[in-house]
């Protein structure tokens, strides 16, 4: 089995593998060019998202700069997504974002993780767990979402929170680690 096949299956793999890097570099190069666009280059931004992302719905907008390991290649955006500046999507695995989601500035969504076993980390291995964000979610400034998390629709994640576990629908969650503090609706 190739390292790329292991990556896709969520197994431990070498992210520096030549095959993986040859697939990844073109997306990173396109992302570099994307980040050079002016704020008024709205159509060029939309064209990039339609081309580079796995899926990108209508009326999606990203304030630059934008950071993504695969340039958004494993990102699935629904419709009406707004992302403030410095959104970081560690998209080695897939990131699914429902309709009408808002990201505050300096948000990180990570799918890549490293093994607890020191020998495997020494070898530079990692594995990926997909992240799911439901529709109509608001993610406050500076939030970190770790690999494998699901956030339910209509929920709000308070600024500065670290989301380490699934968050149900229709709640306000905040803190480090994030915990539900209020039901919404």
N, C-alpha and C positions, 0 to 999 in steps of 0.2 A: 504494500500500500504506500502511495506517495505521501509526502508531507502535506501537500495540498488536500488530498483526500482525507487525511486525518483532521486537518483544520475544519473542513466542511462537516465532518461527523462529530465535532466537539471533543475530539480526543487530544491528548498531549501531542504537540507537534513543534517543529523548529520554525519560528516565524522568519528566520533569516535564510531559509532554504532558497536556492537559486531560482527554482520554478515559481515559488511564491513571490519573490522579489521582482521577477520579470513580469508577473501579472500586476503587482501592486504599483510599481514605479510610474507607469503611464497615468494612473489615476492621481497619484500625488503630483505629478507634473501639471496635469490639468487643474488641480486644486490650487497650485501655486499661481497659475494664470488667473483663476477665478478671484483670488484674493487681491489681485491688482486692479480689479474693476472699480470704477467710481460709483458713489452712491446712486447717481442718476442712470447708471447702466442697467436698468431694471430688466429689460428684455434679454440681455446677455446673461444675467443671473438666472433667469427662468430657463433659458436654453441650457445652461450648464446643469441645473438640477434635473431637467428632463433627460439629458444625455447621460450624466454620471450616476445618478441615483438608481437603485433597483426599481423604485416606483416614486413618482412625485405627482400629486394631485394638482388641482387648480388653486390659484391664488396663494401660493407659498412664497415666503420672503425670508431671506437671511441677511441680517446686518453683518458686515464683514468686520474683522476677520472671522473665518470659519475654519475649524481644524477637524480633520478626519483621517484616520490611518489609511483608509482605502478611498479617500476622496468622496465618500458617500455611496460607494458602489454597493454596500450592503444595507443601505438606509431605505426604508419604505415610509414615505410621507403620504398621509391622506390629504384632504383638501383644507385650505384656510389655515396653514401653519405659519406662525410668526416666531422667528428666532432672533433674539437680540445678540449683540456682539459677543465674540469669543465663545460661541458654542463649540464644544469639543465632543465629537462622537467617535469613540474608539470602536470603529465598525469592523473589527476583524470577524465578529459574528454579526448577526442581523439585528437591526433596531427597527421595530415596528411602531409607528406613531399614528394614532387615529386622527380623525378630522378635528379641526378647531382647537388645536393645542398651541399654547404659548410657552416659550422658553424665555426666562429672564436672562440678563447678561451673566457670562462666566459659568454657565452650566456645563457639567461633564456627564456624559452617559457612556459607561464602559461595558464592553462585552468580553474583553480579554482578561484573563486571570492567570496567575502563575501557581504551580503546585506548591503544596506545603512542604514536600520532601526536598531537603536542601540539595541533594544530588541532582534532581531533575531541574531545579532552578539554576544550578551551576552550569548545566548543559544548555541553559537559555530556553527551555521549553515553556510553552503556554498552552492554554485551552480556552475555548470561547463558550459563553452562554448567552443566548439571545435575550433581548430586553423588549418588553411590550408596554406601551403607554396608551391607555384608552382615550377615547374621544373626549373633547372638551376639558382637558386637563390643563392646569396652570402650574408651571414649575418655576418657582421663585429664583431670584438671583443667587448665584453661587452654590446651587444644589449639586450634589454628586449622587449619581445613581449607579450602583454596582452591578456586575454581571448577573444575569438570570432573574432580575426583578420584574414583576408585573405591577403596573399601577392602574387601578380601576378607573372607569370613566367618571367624569365630573368631579374628580378629586383635585385638591390643591396641595402642593408641597411647599411649605414655608421656606423663605430665604435661608440659605446657609445650612440646610438639612443634608444629612447623609442617609440615603435610602438603601438599607441593607436587606430588607425583607419586603415581601409583597404588601401592597397597600390596597385595601378594598375600594369599591366604588363609593362616591358621594361623601368623602371625608376630607377634613383638614388634617394633614400630618406634618409634623415638624420636629426638629431636634436632631441630636447626634447620639445614637442613631434615631432616625425618624420614627415617631410613634403617632398613632391616631389620638388627636386631642378633641375632636369635635365632629359630629355628624352634620352633613350639609343637606339642606333641602327639606 
